[in-house]
Amino acid sequence: MKKLIYCLFAFSITTTALTSCDVERVGVSIQPERPVYVRPAAPSASHIWVEGDWVYTNGNYAWHEGYWAAPRRGRVWVAGNWEQGRRGYYWRAGHWR
C-alpha cells in the first residue's frame, strides 16, 4: 500500500511540475522575411503542402522549410503566422486543426 501511495505522490508531483511550465514566447521587433525556395513535386495528388515554420532556437528564429504530408482524416492544416504582442512580434506555429 505504501508503494502505491508513493507512486501516486510521485506521479502528481511530476504532472504538476510539467503542467506548470510556461513556454516563454520571445518577440522580435521586425518580422523576418519568409525565405523563397522551390517547392518539390508532390508525392501524390492527395498530399497536402505544410508551409514552413519559424522555430526559436539558440536565441534566434530559424526557418524550417515546408514539406508534403499525407492528409489527416477530418483535419486541415492551419499555416503559422506572426502575431503582434506587447513586446514585438511572435510566431504562432502551424498546426493541424
C-alpha positions as CSV (number, residue, x, y, z in Angstrom):
1,M,0.0,0.0,0.0
2,K,2.9,2.4,0.8
3,K,4.4,1.7,-2.6
4,L,1.1,2.7,-4.3
5,I,0.9,5.9,-2.3
6,Y,4.5,6.8,-3.1
7,C,3.8,6.2,-6.8
8,L,0.7,8.3,-6.8
9,F,2.5,11.1,-5.0
10,A,5.4,11.0,-7.4
11,F,3.0,11.0,-10.4
12,S,1.1,14.0,-9.0
13,I,4.3,16.0,-8.4
14,T,5.6,15.2,-11.9
15,T,2.3,16.1,-13.5
16,T,2.1,19.4,-11.6
17,A,5.7,20.3,-12.5
18,L,5.2,19.6,-16.2
19,T,1.8,21.4,-16.5
20,S,3.0,24.4,-14.6
21,C,5.9,25.1,-17.1
22,D,5.2,28.2,-19.0
23,V,6.6,28.4,-22.5
24,E,8.3,31.8,-22.9
25,R,7.3,33.5,-26.2
26,V,10.2,35.5,-27.5
27,G,9.4,38.6,-29.5
28,V,11.2,40.3,-32.3
29,S,10.8,43.9,-33.3
30,I,10.6,43.2,-37.1
31,Q,9.1,40.2,-38.7
32,P,11.7,38.3,-40.7
33,E,11.2,37.9,-44.4
34,R,9.9,34.4,-45.5
35,P,12.6,32.7,-47.5
36,V,12.0,31.9,-51.1
37,Y,12.6,28.3,-52.1
38,V,11.3,25.8,-54.7
39,R,8.5,23.6,-53.5
40,P,9.3,20.0,-54.5
41,A,6.9,17.9,-56.5
42,A,4.0,16.3,-54.6
43,P,4.4,12.6,-53.9
44,S,0.8,12.1,-54.8
45,A,-2.3,14.2,-55.7
46,S,-3.7,13.7,-52.2
47,H,-0.7,15.1,-50.3
48,I,-1.0,18.5,-48.6
49,W,1.7,21.1,-48.6
50,V,2.6,22.0,-45.0
51,E,4.1,25.5,-45.0
52,G,7.4,26.1,-43.4
53,D,7.7,27.4,-39.9
54,W,9.9,29.7,-37.9
55,V,11.4,27.9,-34.9
56,Y,13.1,29.7,-32.0
57,T,16.4,28.0,-31.2
58,N,19.7,29.4,-29.7
59,G,18.4,32.9,-29.3
60,N,17.2,33.3,-32.9
61,Y,14.3,32.3,-35.1
62,A,15.4,29.8,-37.8
63,W,13.3,28.9,-40.8
64,H,12.4,25.3,-41.3
65,E,11.2,24.6,-44.8
66,G,7.8,23.1,-45.6
67,Y,7.1,19.6,-46.7
68,W,4.4,17.4,-48.2
69,A,2.3,15.4,-45.7
70,A,-0.4,12.8,-46.0
71,P,-3.8,14.3,-45.2
72,R,-5.2,13.7,-41.7
73,R,-8.7,12.5,-41.8
74,G,-11.1,15.2,-40.6
75,R,-8.3,17.8,-40.1
76,V,-7.0,20.7,-42.0
77,W,-3.5,22.3,-41.9
78,V,-3.5,25.9,-40.5
79,A,-0.4,27.7,-41.5
80,G,1.7,29.6,-38.9
81,N,1.7,33.4,-38.8
82,W,3.3,36.3,-37.0
83,E,1.2,38.0,-34.3
84,Q,1.9,41.3,-32.7
85,G,2.2,41.4,-28.9
86,R,3.3,43.9,-26.3
87,R,7.0,43.1,-26.8
88,G,7.1,42.7,-30.5
89,Y,6.0,40.0,-33.0
90,Y,5.6,36.4,-32.0
91,W,5.5,33.4,-34.3
92,R,2.4,31.2,-33.9
93,A,3.4,27.8,-35.3
94,G,1.3,26.0,-37.9
95,H,-0.8,23.1,-36.7
96,W,-3.5,20.5,-37.6
97,R,-7.0,21.5,-36.7
